[in-house]
Amino acid sequence: MAPPPHRLQLSPHNSLPTTTSATAVSRLSQLSSHIMGSTSTAGIFTAVNVPQAPEDPLFGLMAAYRKDPSDKKVDLGIGAYRDDNAKPWILPVVRKADDILKNDPELNHEYLPIAGLPQYTSAAQKLILGADSPAIKDNRVASFQTISGTGAVHLGALFLAKFHPHQQPRPTVYLSDPTWANHNQIFTNVGLSIAKYPYFSRETKGLDIEGMVSALNNAPAGSIIVLHACAHNPTGVDPSPDQWKRIAEVVRAKNHFPFFDCAYQGFASGDLARDAWAIRYFVEQGFETCIAQSFAKNFGLYGERAGAYHFVSPPNQPDNSIQHIASQLAILQRSEISNPPAYGSRIASIILNDPKLFSEWEEDLRTMSGRIAEMRKGLRSRLEARQTPGSWEHITSQIGMFSFTGLSEKQVQILREKWHIYMTKNGRISMAGLNSHNIDYVAEAIDSVVRETQ
Ligand SMILES: Cc1ncc(COP(=O)(O)O)c(C=O)c1O
C-alpha cells in the first residue's frame, strides 16, 4: 500500500552514510513525530485484553502431519473422504454437474436471493424431510441456504438465542458428550449456555442410552437438545430406531426443543432415507424442530460451503408463525452474510433436481460409504487376526466417517511419534484415511502400541 504523502519514510535503502545513519534516523524520527504531533496512543487491543487463543486442534494436527517428512505417515485425522490412494475424490456426478454449469449460457455472477437459490433450498428440504413430508405439504418449513453445515448450525443458534420466548433465563443447549467440538463455541458465541448429556459408553464403546435418556429427563423443561441425525461425530455411534423413539418420548415429555445436525446424510449408510430416518420420525411425530444440513461430505463439496437450515413448525399451528420465522431468519442472514455463495449450491441443485444425475449421485454415495465399510471390516479383521488385546467389534458397529477406537491419549501419542500415524487425542480415527496400501501398517502399529502400553 502506498504511504500517506505527509509521512516521512525511513527505509533501509535510504542511502545515508553508515557512520551517521543512526543519528540521522533518530533525528528524522524526532522530526517526523514533531510534524505529525504526538497524537498516537497505544492501541486498546493489547495482548492482555486479547488473550492468545489455542490453535484449533484439528487444524494443528493437519499442520503437524504436513510437516512430517516420513514416507510412512498416515493421516487419520482428516474429516474428509479420501480414495484408495489417499487422494481427495471429486465425485463423477459433481464433475458432470460442473460441466453443465460451465456450459450454461445463462450463467452469471449475480447475487443469489437472501434465502439462497430457490431450486436448491426446495430440493434440500425434500432430501432431508422426504418428498412426501407432511411438513412440506402443509407449508410449515422455512429453508435457508447457509455457509455449509457450520453456517446452518450458527444461523439456528442465532435464531434461538434471539427469539426463544424464554429469555430470563435462556434455555440451556444440551450437547452430546462428546460432540463435534465446534458445537461448543457456536452456541456459546451467540450467548447461550451449554451443558452435556452422556452419549458414549467407554465400556461398551456404544451408546449410553440409559445415561442419555435420564440426563434429558433431568434437564430443565424446554431445553434445547442438539442431536446428530446420523454418523455421530466423533464416535460413529448412532441410536437404533427404537432408541430414537425413546429419545423422542423424553424430548416430548420435557417439552424440549430438538435441534438436528445432519452432516452425513447418505455418506453414513449409503442410503439417503435411512440416514434421515430420525429427522423424519420426529417431524412425523409433530415436533417443532430445526435442522442444520451440510452437503460438504455427501457431495465432496467441502470448500464450496453448501448447506441449508430448515425450521419446521408443528402441525396445526394456529397462526402464520412460519412466515414470521422466515422473515426474521432473512434479517439474520442479511446481517451476517447478506446472501450465500452460489457455486456449491448450483452444483448440488443440478444434481438434486435431475433424476438421472440423482441416481448417479446415489451410486457415488455407495462408492464412498462402501469403501469406508470395507476399511472398517479390514481393520477389525486384521486386529482380531493379530489377537490384539481388547474387543474390536465396535470398529464395524460404528458408522460413518469416524471411529472412536478407544485408544488412550498416551497410545495416540506413541502412534504419532513412533509410527507417524496422526489422529485426534481422543482416539478418533477417520476411516477415510485408511486404504489398501496403509491398512496393514496401521493394524501393525495399533497392535504394537496396545501391547506396549498394557
Ligand atoms: C457434526 C457436524 N456438524 C457440522 C459439521 C459442519 O461441516 P461443514 O461446515 O463443513 O458443512 C460437521 C463437519 O465435520 C460435523 O461433523
The ligand as a MOL file (V3000), in Angstrom:
LIG
                    3D

  0  0  0     0  0            999 V3000
M  V30 BEGIN CTAB
M  V30 COUNTS 16 16 0 0 0
M  V30 BEGIN ATOM
M  V30 1 C -21.4870 -32.9850 13.3800 0
M  V30 2 C -21.0740 -31.9870 12.3600 0
M  V30 3 N -21.8080 -30.9020 12.1760 0
M  V30 4 C -21.4980 -29.9840 11.2790 0
M  V30 5 C -20.3710 -30.0940 10.5010 0
M  V30 6 C -20.1630 -28.9880 9.5260 0
M  V30 7 O -19.3400 -29.1220 8.4940 0
M  V30 8 P -19.3660 -28.1160 7.2730 0
M  V30 9 O -19.4720 -26.7430 7.8270 0
M  V30 10 O -18.0730 -28.3690 6.6040 0
M  V30 11 O -20.5480 -28.4790 6.4590 0
M  V30 12 C -19.5350 -31.2080 10.6710 0
M  V30 13 C -18.2900 -31.3600 9.9290 0
M  V30 14 O -17.3700 -32.0330 10.2710 0
M  V30 15 C -19.9020 -32.1760 11.6140 0
M  V30 16 O -19.1810 -33.2810 11.8110 0
M  V30 END ATOM
M  V30 BEGIN BOND
M  V30 1 1 1 2
M  V30 2 1 2 3
M  V30 3 2 2 15
M  V30 4 2 3 4
M  V30 5 1 4 5
M  V30 6 1 5 6
M  V30 7 2 5 12
M  V30 8 1 6 7
M  V30 9 1 7 8
M  V30 10 2 8 9
M  V30 11 1 8 10
M  V30 12 1 8 11
M  V30 13 1 12 13
M  V30 14 1 12 15
M  V30 15 2 13 14
M  V30 16 1 15 16
M  V30 END BOND
M  V30 END CTAB
M  END
